[in-house]
């Protein structure tokens, strides 16, 4: 059973290894949990999952694998061989107790009764669950059946850790945390930060005379060019792109933002509503900013392939040169370039334009998820 459960977790992309599985087996051998699926859930999660980002995936895999199982005892009643039960009873019972059992019909009778009671307990709990929300027996709620253990919604079905999943779309806070992976800190500017260590050292050298030392604050000196696709199919991703822009503006001191539509051609713009009369020539952008700027494209890359590969492919104006030529110039000018795609990663294979764009940026395309942003920032930091 646990081997198949282990493979179910692997299939759910949870990084579990044989070592964690062996730990779980050792814990079960110590009988810290028996015939209680709630306790098994917490125990197995503790043993198998080492990062809270994977808790939600574990909950979904656990729910799918144990769907319909109300108690581990019900499973044990089906899977435990009679011979195993016989050995366990014989080890735990004294000779006098075994003699009494023989007089009552033997171990076979006892095993049969044990399984019957386990199955009845499982069925009884299932009936109790059906009565939840109806006030219990005779409308008496919790007092409807005294002595019976009532259970609400299973813990793994509550999805308490959904926000921790590294494949969900980002909020502004999650974006900020992920963007912080792209950092190059240096002390620049005015001396406006108190330097505790040097103050103590200098004061000690002065024989106890206080000498306060100040220093510049450490700032992120990474320079970023953010190019955002706007309009058309990107309207569905406006909210998350606004959050990305807000997070990037707060995290990067040196940030320049420009917009394009569908693909980059001979011009970009600073304000979307003035894009027809206040455009910046892409050649000027390539020559104005130094090669150490990190370039981040954000777009769904969803369009007709000819919009990338052919002159005149733009849907807004006549472009003398294909978009593929322009993005190659960007790749040749800047050291680090990535593309962030807000569409789900598992849909990319169905779009030829996405595949083409990914190839043009040397396969450095990442989904707009926590893991995707982190991977993208790590790539830019190399």
N, C-alpha and C positions, 0 to 999 in steps of 0.2 A: 504493500500500500504506500509506504513512504517513498519508495523508489519512484513510483509513478507521480506522486505529489512533487518530488524533487524535480522531475522533468517538466511538470506543469509550471513550476516557478521559473525554470530556465526558459521555457517557451514564452513566458510573460516578460522576458528580458530583465529578470532580477538576477544580479550577480551573486549567485550562491555557488558554493563549491562542495566537493566531497568532504572537506574538513568540517564545514558547518553541519552537513548531514550526519556525520559521525558524532559530533557533539550532541545533536538532538537525540540520536539513538542511545548515547550514554545516559542522558538525562532521563529518557523513558525507562531505561533499565533500572534506574534508581527509584522508579515508581513515584516520582514527584507529581505525576498526574495519571489518573486512571478513569476511563469511561466518562469523561466530561469534555465536550468539544470546546466549551468556552475557555477552560483552562489550557487545553491543548493549543488553541489559537494563540493565546498570549505566550505560551512557552515556545512554540515553534517560531513565532515571529522574533522573539528574543534571540533564539539560537541561530536562525537562518539569515536575518536581515540586519545588516550593520549600518545602514544609512537611512535616516527617516525619509529621504526623498523617494525611497522605494516602498514605503508603507502602503500607499494607495494601490500600487500594482499588486502588492502581496494580498491586500484585502480582496481585490477583484479575482485574483487567481484562487484564493482560498474559497471564496463564495462559489465560483464555478466548479471547482473540484469536489467540494463537499455539499453541493446543491442537493437539498432534500434530506440531508442527514440531520436529524434532530439531536442525536446523542451518540457519542462513540460507542456506548454500550450496545446500541442496535447493530452497529457494524461488527463489533466483537462477537455478538451472538451468531452472526452469519459466517464469520471467517475463522473463528478459533476451532480447531479440530477437537473432536471428543477426546482423543488420546492425550492431547495437551492438557485439557481440563482434568482428566483422570490423574495425570502425573502431579499437577498442581495441588489437587485435593489430597492426594496421598502424602505429599510432602508436608502439608500444613496441618493435617489431622493426626491426632494421637491414635495408638492402636485401639484404645478403648472406644474412641469415637468411631473408628472404622468398623468395629464390631457392631456398634449400635446401628450404623448405616446399613450394614449387611442384613440386619434384622428388619429394616424398613423397606427393603427391596433392592439394596445394592447401590453402587456408585452410578450405574446407568440411570437409575430413577432420580438420583440427586442431580445429575447433569441435565437431564430432561427438565426438571423443575426449575433449575437455575436459568436455563435458556428461556423457558416460558415466562418467568417473572421479568427478565430483562426486556423481552419483546413487549410485554404488557406495560412496562414502565415507559418505554419509548412511545407506544401508542397513546398512553394517557397524557403525556406531555404534549403530544401533537393536538389532542382535543382541547387541552388548556389554552394553547396558542390560538385556536380557532375562536375561542370565546373572548379574546382580548378585544377591547373596544366596545363590547356589548354589556359590560358591567358584570361579567362572570355569571355564575349560576344564580337564577332568580333575581338578577339585577343587583346583587350584593357586592359587586366589584371584587376587591382584594379579599374580602371576607367570605366570598361565595363558596370557596372550598378550602378550608383550613388544612394546613399541613402539606399542601401541594405547592411546589415551587413554580412560580409563574415567571415567564420570561417575555420581554418585549422584543423589539427589533434586535437582531444579532449585531454585535459590535462591528464585524467586518462589512456589514451592509450599510453602516452609517456614513462611510466615506469621510471620516473625520480628517484624514490626511490628504484629501484631494489637492489642496493648495500646495502641498510639498512635492507633488509629482513633478519630475524634471522634464516632462513632455507637455505640460499644459501651457497655454498662452500666458504671457506675462502681464502683470500689473506694473505700475510705475515703480513701486518699491522693489519688486523682483528684478526689473530692468536695471535699476541703479546698482544693485548688488552684483549682477552679472557683468555690467560694464566696468566695474572696478577692477576686474581682472586685467584690464588694459591700463597699466599704470607705469609711469616712469617718474618717480618722485625726486625732487631736487629742492634745495632751499634757495629761494629767490625772493627779491623784493626787500621791503623795509624790515628792520629788526623789531618785530612786534610780538615775538613769542618768548616767554620766560624760559631760560635754559637752566634747569634745576641742577643738573650734574656739574656743569662748569661753574655755576654760582657757588656750590658747596666747595669745589676744589679751589677756586680762586680765594674764597673767604678763609679756608684753612691755611693757604700759603701766606695770607696777609695777617696771620696771627689772630684770627677771630674777627677782624674788621670786615663787616659785610661789604661785599662787592657784587652787585647784581649784574648778571650777564644776560643780555637779550640776543636773539638770533632770528633770522627770517623763518617764516613758516614753510614747512614742506608742502610743495604743491605738485600737482600732476602736470608734467610738462609735455605729455603726449599731444601731438597735433593731429586733428581729425578732419577729414573732408567727408561730410555726410550728404549723399545724393539720393533723394527720395522720388520715387515714381508717384505721380499724382494724376487723378482723373481716371475715367473709364472703369475697368474692373477693380482698380485700387480703391474705389469708393467704399467697397465692403470692408476695407481694412483701415479706414480712417482713424478709428478710435485707438487701435493699438499703435499705429504709426505716430499719432499725437503723443501717446505715452512714451514711445521711444525717443521722440524729439525732446520732450520735457526732461527725461532722464539723462539723455546725452548732454543737454545744455547745462545741467547741474553738475555733471561729473567731469566734463572736459573744459578746461579754461580756454584752450585754443581749438575752437570748433567753428568750422565754416559749413553752412548748409545751403544746398542748391536743389532745384527740382528739375525733373524731366518727365516726359510722357512716354510710357511703354519702353523706350530704349534711348540710350544716349546717342545724340547726333552732333550737329555742328553748333548747337546752342543750348544753354541751360538758363535758369532764371532764379531770382531770389524770392519773388512774390508771385504766387500762382495767378492772381487776378491781373497781373501786369505782364504776363509772359509774352504777349505779342509785341509789346513796344519797349520792354526793358530787359532784353535778353543779353546774356554774357556769352561771347564767343568761346567755344570750348577750347580753342587754341590758347586764348588768354588764360583760361583756368589752368591749362597744362604748364604754362610758362610762369604764372604768378606764384604758384605754391611749390615749395621745394619737395624733393623726392622722398624726404623722411615723413611726410604726411601719410597717415593711415587712411585709406579710402574705403568707405563702407557704402555700397549700393543697397537700397531697400526697394524691392519691387516684386511683384508676383511673376514676372517674366512670362506672362500669358498673352500671347499675340500670334499672329500669323508668322510663320518662319521667314517669309520674304521681307518682313519689316526689319529683320536683323541682317539678312544676307544681301539685299539688293539696294542699289541707289533708288531714291524715290519711294522707299518703303515706309517712310513716316506717314501717318494718317493725318497730320496737321499741316505739313508743308513739304516742298520738294527738297529732299536732301541729296546733294551731289554725290556724296559717298555713303556707302552702306554703314549701318550701325556697328557691324562687326569690325570694320576698320577703325572706328572711333574708340571702341572699347579696347582694342589692341594697343592704341596709342596711350590710353590710360595705363594699361598693364606695363608698357615699356617705360613710362615716365616715373611711376611710383613703385616703391619697394614692396609694399603690402597692400593688397586689394582683396576684399571679400564681398560676397553678395548675400544679403539676408532676405529670405523669401517667407512672407506671411502665410502662404498656403500650406496645408498639411503635407508633411514629408512623403507620406505614402501615396500621394496623388501625382508626384512629380514625374513618375515614369510614364504617365499617360499623356504628357504634353511634350511635343517635339521641340517647342520653343524654349521650354525650361531646360531640357537636356542640352540644347545648343548653347544657351547662356551659361550653363554650368561648365561646359567645355571651354568656353571663351575666357572664363575667369580661373582656369586651371583647376577645376573641380572644387574651388573654395566657395561653395554655396551652402548656407546653413539655414535651418528653419527658425522661425521667430518663436522659440521656446526657451525656457531657462537653460536647458542643456545646449541648444543651438547657439545662443548668445555666448555662453561660456566657451564653447568650442571655437567660435569665431574670434573672440577676444584672445584666446590662447594662440590662435594662428597669427594674429596681428602682432603678438608679443614676441614671437620667435625671432 
